Amino acid sequence: MADEESYITKVLPQSIKFYLPRTEGYMDVVKEIVSKYDSISLIEFDGYFEGKFEPVKYTRLEVHTAKVEERHVIEYANKIRNRLRQNSLALELNDKLVLVIKR
């Protein structure tokens, strides 16, 4: 009878999903987020936001982590919004949709 390999498990209960437009500078943002979190998932889709009829390519970037400070994530999302020159940026924090909108 073979010995079972020993292993550990981690539960990462907090999730953050950033909805990033595929504009200039977006890949730098992706690389920055990857450096903060060990792993991410990316899903590409067409988005029809802000009443536009023509789709814009978006990427949903999802990370999971053990601890999230909501205020810091929202402030970071606002920095991303500015870097990508967007009027708004959407993200989900633990299944709550948050819109960061230029004042």
Backbone as XML, in Angstrom:
<?xml version="1.0"?>
<chain id="A" units="angstrom">
  <residue number="1" name="MET">
    <atom name="N" x="0.849" y="-1.192" z="0.000"/>
    <atom name="CA" x="0.000" y="0.000" z="0.000"/>
    <atom name="C" x="0.892" y="1.253" z="0.000"/>
  </residue>
  <residue number="2" name="ALA">
    <atom name="N" x="0.654" y="2.151" z="-0.923"/>
    <atom name="CA" x="1.476" y="3.356" z="-1.054"/>
    <atom name="C" x="1.057" y="4.392" z="-0.012"/>
  </residue>
  <residue number="3" name="ASP">
    <atom name="N" x="2.048" y="5.112" z="0.476"/>
    <atom name="CA" x="1.761" y="6.197" z="1.409"/>
    <atom name="C" x="1.123" y="7.360" z="0.661"/>
  </residue>
  <residue number="4" name="GLU">
    <atom name="N" x="0.134" y="7.980" z="1.290"/>
    <atom name="CA" x="-0.467" y="9.172" z="0.681"/>
    <atom name="C" x="0.480" y="10.344" z="0.877"/>
  </residue>
  <residue number="5" name="GLU">
    <atom name="N" x="0.558" y="11.198" z="-0.126"/>
    <atom name="CA" x="1.369" y="12.396" z="0.009"/>
    <atom name="C" x="0.710" y="13.321" z="1.015"/>
  </residue>
  <residue number="6" name="SER">
    <atom name="N" x="1.516" y="13.979" z="1.823"/>
    <atom name="CA" x="0.930" y="14.949" z="2.749"/>
    <atom name="C" x="0.700" y="16.260" z="1.992"/>
  </residue>
  <residue number="7" name="TYR">
    <atom name="N" x="-0.264" y="16.997" z="2.424"/>
    <atom name="CA" x="-0.601" y="18.241" z="1.743"/>
    <atom name="C" x="-1.251" y="19.200" z="2.733"/>
  </residue>
  <residue number="8" name="ILE">
    <atom name="N" x="-1.337" y="20.451" z="2.316"/>
    <atom name="CA" x="-2.048" y="21.462" z="3.089"/>
    <atom name="C" x="-3.089" y="22.090" z="2.178"/>
  </residue>
  <residue number="9" name="THR">
    <atom name="N" x="-4.057" y="22.721" z="2.773"/>
    <atom name="CA" x="-5.052" y="23.458" z="1.996"/>
    <atom name="C" x="-5.111" y="24.886" z="2.504"/>
  </residue>
  <residue number="10" name="LYS">
    <atom name="N" x="-5.472" y="25.780" z="1.623"/>
    <atom name="CA" x="-5.689" y="27.178" z="1.972"/>
    <atom name="C" x="-7.077" y="27.554" z="1.488"/>
  </residue>
  <residue number="11" name="VAL">
    <atom name="N" x="-7.799" y="28.253" z="2.317"/>
    <atom name="CA" x="-9.091" y="28.793" z="1.922"/>
    <atom name="C" x="-8.912" y="30.297" z="1.797"/>
  </residue>
  <residue number="12" name="LEU">
    <atom name="N" x="-9.211" y="30.809" z="0.636"/>
    <atom name="CA" x="-9.088" y="32.246" z="0.367"/>
    <atom name="C" x="-10.492" y="32.812" z="0.197"/>
  </residue>
  <residue number="13" name="PRO">
    <atom name="N" x="-11.092" y="33.274" z="1.284"/>
    <atom name="CA" x="-12.511" y="33.625" z="1.262"/>
    <atom name="C" x="-12.854" y="34.965" z="0.602"/>
  </residue>
  <residue number="14" name="GLN">
    <atom name="N" x="-11.876" y="35.812" z="0.376"/>
    <atom name="CA" x="-12.129" y="37.134" z="-0.183"/>
    <atom name="C" x="-11.842" y="37.123" z="-1.685"/>
  </residue>
  <residue number="15" name="SER">
    <atom name="N" x="-12.733" y="37.707" z="-2.463"/>
    <atom name="CA" x="-12.490" y="37.794" z="-3.902"/>
    <atom name="C" x="-12.629" y="39.231" z="-4.380"/>
  </residue>
  <residue number="16" name="ILE">
    <atom name="N" x="-11.801" y="39.567" z="-5.352"/>
    <atom name="CA" x="-11.836" y="40.884" z="-5.992"/>
    <atom name="C" x="-11.855" y="40.633" z="-7.494"/>
  </residue>
  <residue number="17" name="LYS">
    <atom name="N" x="-12.809" y="41.267" z="-8.171"/>
    <atom name="CA" x="-12.888" y="41.169" z="-9.625"/>
    <atom name="C" x="-12.825" y="42.581" z="-10.191"/>
  </residue>
  <residue number="18" name="PHE">
    <atom name="N" x="-11.799" y="42.852" z="-10.971"/>
    <atom name="CA" x="-11.649" y="44.139" z="-11.633"/>
    <atom name="C" x="-12.138" y="43.990" z="-13.067"/>
  </residue>
  <residue number="19" name="TYR">
    <atom name="N" x="-12.918" y="44.946" z="-13.552"/>
    <atom name="CA" x="-13.376" y="44.967" z="-14.941"/>
    <atom name="C" x="-12.562" y="46.018" z="-15.669"/>
  </residue>
  <residue number="20" name="LEU">
    <atom name="N" x="-11.551" y="45.564" z="-16.411"/>
    <atom name="CA" x="-10.584" y="46.460" z="-17.033"/>
    <atom name="C" x="-10.836" y="46.594" z="-18.528"/>
  </residue>
  <residue number="21" name="PRO">
    <atom name="N" x="-10.955" y="47.838" z="-19.017"/>
    <atom name="CA" x="-11.073" y="48.032" z="-20.466"/>
    <atom name="C" x="-9.720" y="47.750" z="-21.119"/>
  </residue>
  <residue number="22" name="ARG">
    <atom name="N" x="-9.758" y="47.169" z="-22.310"/>
    <atom name="CA" x="-8.520" y="46.840" z="-23.029"/>
    <atom name="C" x="-8.008" y="48.094" z="-23.728"/>
  </residue>
  <residue number="23" name="THR">
    <atom name="N" x="-7.545" y="49.041" z="-22.937"/>
    <atom name="CA" x="-7.003" y="50.279" z="-23.471"/>
    <atom name="C" x="-5.504" y="50.316" z="-23.221"/>
  </residue>
  <residue number="24" name="GLU">
    <atom name="N" x="-4.857" y="51.340" z="-23.743"/>
    <atom name="CA" x="-3.418" y="51.493" z="-23.556"/>
    <atom name="C" x="-3.092" y="51.521" z="-22.063"/>
  </residue>
  <residue number="25" name="GLY">
    <atom name="N" x="-2.125" y="50.740" z="-21.660"/>
    <atom name="CA" x="-1.715" y="50.685" z="-20.262"/>
    <atom name="C" x="-2.368" y="49.571" z="-19.463"/>
  </residue>
  <residue number="26" name="TYR">
    <atom name="N" x="-3.350" y="48.911" z="-20.061"/>
    <atom name="CA" x="-4.075" y="47.879" z="-19.327"/>
    <atom name="C" x="-3.175" y="46.705" z="-18.950"/>
  </residue>
  <residue number="27" name="MET">
    <atom name="N" x="-2.250" y="46.319" z="-19.830"/>
    <atom name="CA" x="-1.380" y="45.179" z="-19.535"/>
    <atom name="C" x="-0.430" y="45.496" z="-18.381"/>
  </residue>
  <residue number="28" name="ASP">
    <atom name="N" x="-0.019" y="46.748" z="-18.249"/>
    <atom name="CA" x="0.810" y="47.140" z="-17.107"/>
    <atom name="C" x="0.041" y="46.965" z="-15.798"/>
  </residue>
  <residue number="29" name="VAL">
    <atom name="N" x="-1.247" y="47.282" z="-15.817"/>
    <atom name="CA" x="-2.093" y="47.097" z="-14.635"/>
    <atom name="C" x="-2.205" y="45.609" z="-14.306"/>
  </residue>
  <residue number="30" name="VAL">
    <atom name="N" x="-2.403" y="44.787" z="-15.319"/>
    <atom name="CA" x="-2.494" y="43.336" z="-15.101"/>
    <atom name="C" x="-1.203" y="42.819" z="-14.461"/>
  </residue>
  <residue number="31" name="LYS">
    <atom name="N" x="-0.055" y="43.221" z="-14.995"/>
    <atom name="CA" x="1.224" y="42.772" z="-14.453"/>
    <atom name="C" x="1.407" y="43.226" z="-13.010"/>
  </residue>
  <residue number="32" name="GLU">
    <atom name="N" x="0.964" y="44.428" z="-12.706"/>
    <atom name="CA" x="1.071" y="44.953" z="-11.346"/>
    <atom name="C" x="0.219" y="44.137" z="-10.367"/>
  </residue>
  <residue number="33" name="ILE">
    <atom name="N" x="-0.999" y="43.802" z="-10.780"/>
    <atom name="CA" x="-1.884" y="43.017" z="-9.915"/>
    <atom name="C" x="-1.329" y="41.613" z="-9.730"/>
  </residue>
  <residue number="34" name="VAL">
    <atom name="N" x="-0.778" y="41.027" z="-10.788"/>
    <atom name="CA" x="-0.166" y="39.693" z="-10.686"/>
    <atom name="C" x="0.978" y="39.723" z="-9.669"/>
  </residue>
  <residue number="35" name="SER">
    <atom name="N" x="1.735" y="40.803" z="-9.646"/>
    <atom name="CA" x="2.860" y="40.877" z="-8.702"/>
    <atom name="C" x="2.377" y="40.981" z="-7.253"/>
  </residue>
  <residue number="36" name="LYS">
    <atom name="N" x="1.162" y="41.508" z="-7.032"/>
    <atom name="CA" x="0.614" y="41.628" z="-5.674"/>
    <atom name="C" x="-0.017" y="40.326" z="-5.197"/>
  </residue>
  <residue number="37" name="TYR">
    <atom name="N" x="-0.608" y="39.594" z="-6.125"/>
    <atom name="CA" x="-1.301" y="38.349" z="-5.802"/>
    <atom name="C" x="-0.649" y="37.233" z="-6.605"/>
  </residue>
  <residue number="38" name="ASP">
    <atom name="N" x="-0.545" y="36.085" z="-5.992"/>
    <atom name="CA" x="0.169" y="34.982" z="-6.657"/>
    <atom name="C" x="-0.506" y="34.488" z="-7.916"/>
  </residue>
  <residue number="39" name="SER">
    <atom name="N" x="-1.818" y="34.437" z="-7.917"/>
    <atom name="CA" x="-2.497" y="33.899" z="-9.095"/>
    <atom name="C" x="-3.765" y="34.693" z="-9.374"/>
  </residue>
  <residue number="40" name="ILE">
    <atom name="N" x="-4.113" y="34.713" z="-10.650"/>
    <atom name="CA" x="-5.313" y="35.424" z="-11.081"/>
    <atom name="C" x="-5.981" y="34.612" z="-12.172"/>
  </residue>
  <residue number="41" name="SER">
    <atom name="N" x="-7.207" y="34.985" z="-12.480"/>
    <atom name="CA" x="-7.842" y="34.444" z="-13.675"/>
    <atom name="C" x="-8.303" y="35.624" z="-14.522"/>
  </residue>
  <residue number="42" name="LEU">
    <atom name="N" x="-8.254" y="35.442" z="-15.832"/>
    <atom name="CA" x="-8.658" y="36.483" z="-16.775"/>
    <atom name="C" x="-9.749" y="35.946" z="-17.680"/>
  </residue>
  <residue number="43" name="ILE">
    <atom name="N" x="-10.808" y="36.719" z="-17.844"/>
    <atom name="CA" x="-11.890" y="36.379" z="-18.764"/>
    <atom name="C" x="-12.137" y="37.602" z="-19.632"/>
  </residue>
  <residue number="44" name="GLU">
    <atom name="N" x="-12.089" y="37.430" z="-20.945"/>
    <atom name="CA" x="-12.333" y="38.542" z="-21.867"/>
    <atom name="C" x="-13.786" y="38.539" z="-22.313"/>
  </residue>
  <residue number="45" name="PHE">
    <atom name="N" x="-14.349" y="39.750" z="-22.488"/>
    <atom name="CA" x="-15.725" y="39.870" z="-22.946"/>
    <atom name="C" x="-15.930" y="41.234" z="-23.599"/>
  </residue>
  <residue number="46" name="ASP">
    <atom name="N" x="-17.035" y="41.370" z="-24.336"/>
    <atom name="CA" x="-17.430" y="42.652" z="-24.911"/>
    <atom name="C" x="-18.325" y="43.359" z="-23.909"/>
  </residue>
  <residue number="47" name="GLY">
    <atom name="N" x="-18.042" y="44.634" z="-23.660"/>
    <atom name="CA" x="-18.849" y="45.389" z="-22.710"/>
    <atom name="C" x="-19.565" y="46.541" z="-23.384"/>
  </residue>
  <residue number="48" name="TYR">
    <atom name="N" x="-20.791" y="46.757" z="-22.992"/>
    <atom name="CA" x="-21.607" y="47.873" z="-23.485"/>
    <atom name="C" x="-21.930" y="48.751" z="-22.277"/>
  </residue>
  <residue number="49" name="PHE">
    <atom name="N" x="-20.984" y="49.601" z="-21.901"/>
    <atom name="CA" x="-21.155" y="50.413" z="-20.706"/>
    <atom name="C" x="-21.362" y="51.873" z="-21.078"/>
  </residue>
  <residue number="50" name="GLU">
    <atom name="N" x="-21.861" y="52.636" z="-20.138"/>
    <atom name="CA" x="-22.071" y="54.076" z="-20.279"/>
    <atom name="C" x="-22.927" y="54.417" z="-21.495"/>
  </residue>
  <residue number="51" name="GLY">
    <atom name="N" x="-23.921" y="53.583" z="-21.786"/>
    <atom name="CA" x="-24.865" y="53.857" z="-22.860"/>
    <atom name="C" x="-24.300" y="53.740" z="-24.263"/>
  </residue>
  <residue number="52" name="LYS">
    <atom name="N" x="-23.151" y="53.113" z="-24.412"/>
    <atom name="CA" x="-22.532" y="52.980" z="-25.731"/>
    <atom name="C" x="-23.145" y="51.797" z="-26.472"/>
  </residue>
  <residue number="53" name="PHE">
    <atom name="N" x="-23.277" y="51.946" z="-27.784"/>
    <atom name="CA" x="-23.828" y="50.887" z="-28.612"/>
    <atom name="C" x="-22.743" y="49.996" z="-29.197"/>
  </residue>
  <residue number="54" name="GLU">
    <atom name="N" x="-21.530" y="50.526" z="-29.301"/>
    <atom name="CA" x="-20.407" y="49.737" z="-29.818"/>
    <atom name="C" x="-19.707" y="49.070" z="-28.648"/>
  </residue>
  <residue number="55" name="PRO">
    <atom name="N" x="-19.407" y="47.803" z="-28.777"/>
    <atom name="CA" x="-18.763" y="47.116" z="-27.651"/>
    <atom name="C" x="-17.310" y="47.540" z="-27.480"/>
  </residue>
  <residue number="56" name="VAL">
    <atom name="N" x="-16.862" y="47.471" z="-26.254"/>
    <atom name="CA" x="-15.462" y="47.678" z="-25.912"/>
    <atom name="C" x="-14.967" y="46.361" z="-25.340"/>
  </residue>
  <residue number="57" name="LYS">
    <atom name="N" x="-13.773" y="45.958" z="-25.693"/>
    <atom name="CA" x="-13.195" y="44.738" z="-25.137"/>
    <atom name="C" x="-12.810" y="44.998" z="-23.678"/>
  </residue>
  <residue number="58" name="TYR">
    <atom name="N" x="-13.259" y="44.123" z="-22.803"/>
    <atom name="CA" x="-12.932" y="44.196" z="-21.389"/>
    <atom name="C" x="-12.320" y="42.880" z="-20.950"/>
  </residue>
  <residue number="59" name="THR">
    <atom name="N" x="-11.592" y="42.944" z="-19.857"/>
    <atom name="CA" x="-11.077" y="41.752" z="-19.206"/>
    <atom name="C" x="-11.521" y="41.788" z="-17.755"/>
  </residue>
  <residue number="60" name="ARG">
    <atom name="N" x="-12.099" y="40.679" z="-17.308"/>
    <atom name="CA" x="-12.399" y="40.552" z="-15.881"/>
    <atom name="C" x="-11.203" y="39.856" z="-15.254"/>
  </residue>
  <residue number="61" name="LEU">
    <atom name="N" x="-10.527" y="40.560" z="-14.373"/>
    <atom name="CA" x="-9.369" y="40.038" z="-13.680"/>
    <atom name="C" x="-9.808" y="39.692" z="-12.264"/>
  </residue>
  <residue number="62" name="GLU">
    <atom name="N" x="-9.703" y="38.430" z="-11.896"/>
    <atom name="CA" x="-10.188" y="37.972" z="-10.593"/>
    <atom name="C" x="-9.039" y="37.449" z="-9.751"/>
  </residue>
  <residue number="63" name="VAL">
    <atom name="N" x="-9.001" y="37.902" z="-8.499"/>
    <atom name="CA" x="-8.020" y="37.407" z="-7.542"/>
    <atom name="C" x="-8.757" y="36.949" z="-6.294"/>
  </residue>
  <residue number="64" name="HIS">
    <atom name="N" x="-8.147" y="36.024" z="-5.597"/>
    <atom name="CA" x="-8.660" y="35.560" z="-4.312"/>
    <atom name="C" x="-7.563" y="35.754" z="-3.281"/>
  </residue>
  <residue number="65" name="THR">
    <atom name="N" x="-7.963" y="36.140" z="-2.094"/>
    <atom name="CA" x="-6.995" y="36.425" z="-1.047"/>
    <atom name="C" x="-7.601" y="36.119" z="0.319"/>
  </residue>
  <residue number="66" name="ALA">
    <atom name="N" x="-6.750" y="36.039" z="1.316"/>
    <atom name="CA" x="-7.226" y="35.741" z="2.666"/>
    <atom name="C" x="-7.813" y="36.976" z="3.338"/>
  </residue>
  <residue number="67" name="LYS">
    <atom name="N" x="-7.280" y="38.156" z="3.020"/>
    <atom name="CA" x="-7.725" y="39.374" z="3.702"/>
    <atom name="C" x="-7.790" y="40.531" z="2.714"/>
  </residue>
  <residue number="68" name="VAL">
    <atom name="N" x="-8.850" y="41.318" z="2.802"/>
    <atom name="CA" x="-9.033" y="42.484" z="1.937"/>
    <atom name="C" x="-9.460" y="43.675" z="2.788"/>
  </residue>
  <residue number="69" name="GLU">
    <atom name="N" x="-8.817" y="44.800" z="2.557"/>
    <atom name="CA" x="-9.272" y="46.045" z="3.167"/>
    <atom name="C" x="-10.013" y="46.814" z="2.077"/>
  </residue>
  <residue number="70" name="GLU">
    <atom name="N" x="-11.327" y="46.848" z="2.194"/>
    <atom name="CA" x="-12.180" y="47.393" z="1.136"/>
    <atom name="C" x="-11.773" y="48.799" z="0.726"/>
  </residue>
  <residue number="71" name="ARG">
    <atom name="N" x="-11.490" y="49.652" z="1.672"/>
    <atom name="CA" x="-11.124" y="51.042" z="1.367"/>
    <atom name="C" x="-9.862" y="51.096" z="0.502"/>
  </residue>
  <residue number="72" name="HIS">
    <atom name="N" x="-8.858" y="50.257" z="0.829"/>
    <atom name="CA" x="-7.616" y="50.259" z="0.048"/>
    <atom name="C" x="-7.845" y="49.760" z="-1.377"/>
  </residue>
  <residue number="73" name="VAL">
    <atom name="N" x="-8.693" y="48.760" z="-1.532"/>
    <atom name="CA" x="-8.982" y="48.232" z="-2.870"/>
    <atom name="C" x="-9.699" y="49.289" z="-3.703"/>
  </residue>
  <residue number="74" name="ILE">
    <atom name="N" x="-10.645" y="50.006" z="-3.107"/>
    <atom name="CA" x="-11.369" y="51.053" z="-3.840"/>
    <atom name="C" x="-10.429" y="52.189" z="-4.231"/>
  </residue>
  <residue number="75" name="GLU">
    <atom name="N" x="-9.536" y="52.591" z="-3.322"/>
    <atom name="CA" x="-8.552" y="53.626" z="-3.657"/>
    <atom name="C" x="-7.629" y="53.158" z="-4.789"/>
  </residue>
  <residue number="76" name="TYR">
    <atom name="N" x="-7.233" y="51.901" z="-4.747"/>
    <atom name="CA" x="-6.393" y="51.342" z="-5.810"/>
    <atom name="C" x="-7.156" y="51.323" z="-7.138"/>
  </residue>
  <residue number="77" name="ALA">
    <atom name="N" x="-8.435" y="50.957" z="-7.100"/>
    <atom name="CA" x="-9.256" y="50.957" z="-8.313"/>
    <atom name="C" x="-9.356" y="52.360" z="-8.902"/>
  </residue>
  <residue number="78" name="ASN">
    <atom name="N" x="-9.432" y="53.373" z="-8.055"/>
    <atom name="CA" x="-9.483" y="54.745" z="-8.553"/>
    <atom name="C" x="-8.167" y="55.118" z="-9.243"/>
  </residue>
  <residue number="79" name="LYS">
    <atom name="N" x="-7.044" y="54.646" z="-8.710"/>
    <atom name="CA" x="-5.753" y="54.891" z="-9.360"/>
    <atom name="C" x="-5.704" y="54.205" z="-10.728"/>
  </residue>
  <residue number="80" name="ILE">
    <atom name="N" x="-6.229" y="52.988" z="-10.787"/>
    <atom name="CA" x="-6.294" y="52.281" z="-12.073"/>
    <atom name="C" x="-7.166" y="53.067" z="-13.046"/>
  </residue>
  <residue number="81" name="ARG">
    <atom name="N" x="-8.311" y="53.540" z="-12.575"/>
    <atom name="CA" x="-9.228" y="54.319" z="-13.423"/>
    <atom name="C" x="-8.499" y="55.516" z="-14.021"/>
  </residue>
  <residue number="82" name="ASN">
    <atom name="N" x="-7.740" y="56.223" z="-13.202"/>
    <atom name="CA" x="-6.981" y="57.376" z="-13.687"/>
    <atom name="C" x="-5.905" y="56.969" z="-14.688"/>
  </residue>
  <residue number="83" name="ARG">
    <atom name="N" x="-5.170" y="55.906" z="-14.396"/>
    <atom name="CA" x="-4.102" y="55.450" z="-15.293"/>
    <atom name="C" x="-4.643" y="55.053" z="-16.658"/>
  </residue>
  <residue number="84" name="LEU">
    <atom name="N" x="-5.824" y="54.438" z="-16.673"/>
    <atom name="CA" x="-6.418" y="54.003" z="-17.944"/>
    <atom name="C" x="-7.292" y="55.084" z="-18.576"/>
  </residue>
  <residue number="85" name="ARG">
    <atom name="N" x="-7.322" y="56.269" z="-17.967"/>
    <atom name="CA" x="-8.072" y="57.428" z="-18.479"/>
    <atom name="C" x="-9.551" y="57.106" z="-18.698"/>
  </residue>
  <residue number="86" name="GLN">
    <atom name="N" x="-10.162" y="56.536" z="-17.664"/>
    <atom name="CA" x="-11.572" y="56.151" z="-17.732"/>
    <atom name="C" x="-12.416" y="57.049" z="-16.832"/>
  </residue>
  <residue number="87" name="ASN">
    <atom name="N" x="-13.682" y="57.256" z="-17.220"/>
    <atom name="CA" x="-14.603" y="57.992" z="-16.364"/>
    <atom name="C" x="-15.070" y="57.137" z="-15.193"/>
  </residue>
  <residue number="88" name="SER">
    <atom name="N" x="-15.108" y="55.825" z="-15.397"/>
    <atom name="CA" x="-15.536" y="54.921" z="-14.335"/>
    <atom name="C" x="-14.805" y="53.595" z="-14.465"/>
  </residue>
  <residue number="89" name="LEU">
    <atom name="N" x="-14.785" y="52.876" z="-13.362"/>
    <atom name="CA" x="-14.194" y="51.539" z="-13.338"/>
    <atom name="C" x="-15.045" y="50.690" z="-12.397"/>
  </residue>
  <residue number="90" name="ALA">
    <atom name="N" x="-15.369" y="49.502" z="-12.837"/>
    <atom name="CA" x="-16.187" y="48.607" z="-12.017"/>
    <atom name="C" x="-15.309" y="47.525" z="-11.403"/>
  </residue>
  <residue number="91" name="LEU">
    <atom name="N" x="-15.677" y="47.143" z="-10.191"/>
    <atom name="CA" x="-15.052" y="46.004" z="-9.546"/>
    <atom name="C" x="-16.076" y="45.346" z="-8.641"/>
  </residue>
  <residue number="92" name="GLU">
    <atom name="N" x="-15.840" y="44.103" z="-8.329"/>
    <atom name="CA" x="-16.681" y="43.377" z="-7.380"/>
    <atom name="C" x="-15.825" y="42.994" z="-6.189"/>
  </residue>
  <residue number="93" name="LEU">
    <atom name="N" x="-16.340" y="43.297" z="-5.015"/>
    <atom name="CA" x="-15.703" y="42.884" z="-3.772"/>
    <atom name="C" x="-16.648" y="41.919" z="-3.082"/>
  </residue>
  <residue number="94" name="ASN">
    <atom name="N" x="-16.267" y="40.662" z="-3.036"/>
    <atom name="CA" x="-17.101" y="39.647" z="-2.392"/>
    <atom name="C" x="-18.548" y="39.709" z="-2.885"/>
  </residue>
  <residue number="95" name="ASP">
    <atom name="N" x="-18.698" y="39.739" z="-4.199"/>
    <atom name="CA" x="-19.998" y="39.732" z="-4.883"/>
    <atom name="C" x="-20.808" y="41.017" z="-4.721"/>
  </residue>
  <residue number="96" name="LYS">
    <atom name="N" x="-20.173" y="42.108" z="-4.303"/>
    <atom name="CA" x="-20.823" y="43.426" z="-4.291"/>
    <atom name="C" x="-20.216" y="44.249" z="-5.409"/>
  </residue>
  <residue number="97" name="LEU">
    <atom name="N" x="-21.037" y="44.781" z="-6.298"/>
    <atom name="CA" x="-20.556" y="45.596" z="-7.400"/>
    <atom name="C" x="-20.264" y="47.001" z="-6.877"/>
  </residue>
  <residue number="98" name="VAL">
    <atom name="N" x="-19.059" y="47.492" z="-7.167"/>
    <atom name="CA" x="-18.632" y="48.835" z="-6.770"/>
    <atom name="C" x="-18.241" y="49.579" z="-8.036"/>
  </residue>
  <residue number="99" name="LEU">
    <atom name="N" x="-18.819" y="50.755" z="-8.238"/>
    <atom name="CA" x="-18.445" y="51.610" z="-9.363"/>
    <atom name="C" x="-17.655" y="52.781" z="-8.824"/>
  </residue>
  <residue number="100" name="VAL">
    <atom name="N" x="-16.457" y="52.957" z="-9.349"/>
    <atom name="CA" x="-15.616" y="54.090" z="-8.990"/>
    <atom name="C" x="-15.746" y="55.071" z="-10.144"/>
  </residue>
  <residue number="101" name="ILE">
    <atom name="N" x="-16.362" y="56.233" z="-9.869"/>
    <atom name="CA" x="-16.725" y="57.172" z="-10.930"/>
    <atom name="C" x="-16.031" y="58.515" z="-10.698"/>
  </residue>
  <residue number="102" name="LYS">
    <atom name="N" x="-15.524" y="59.071" z="-11.791"/>
    <atom name="CA" x="-14.896" y="60.404" z="-11.738"/>
    <atom name="C" x="-15.934" y="61.407" z="-11.261"/>
  </residue>
  <residue number="103" name="ARG">
    <atom name="N" x="-15.524" y="62.280" z="-10.355"/>
    <atom name="CA" x="-16.433" y="63.288" z="-9.805"/>
    <atom name="C" x="-16.617" y="64.425" z="-10.764"/>
  </residue>
</chain>
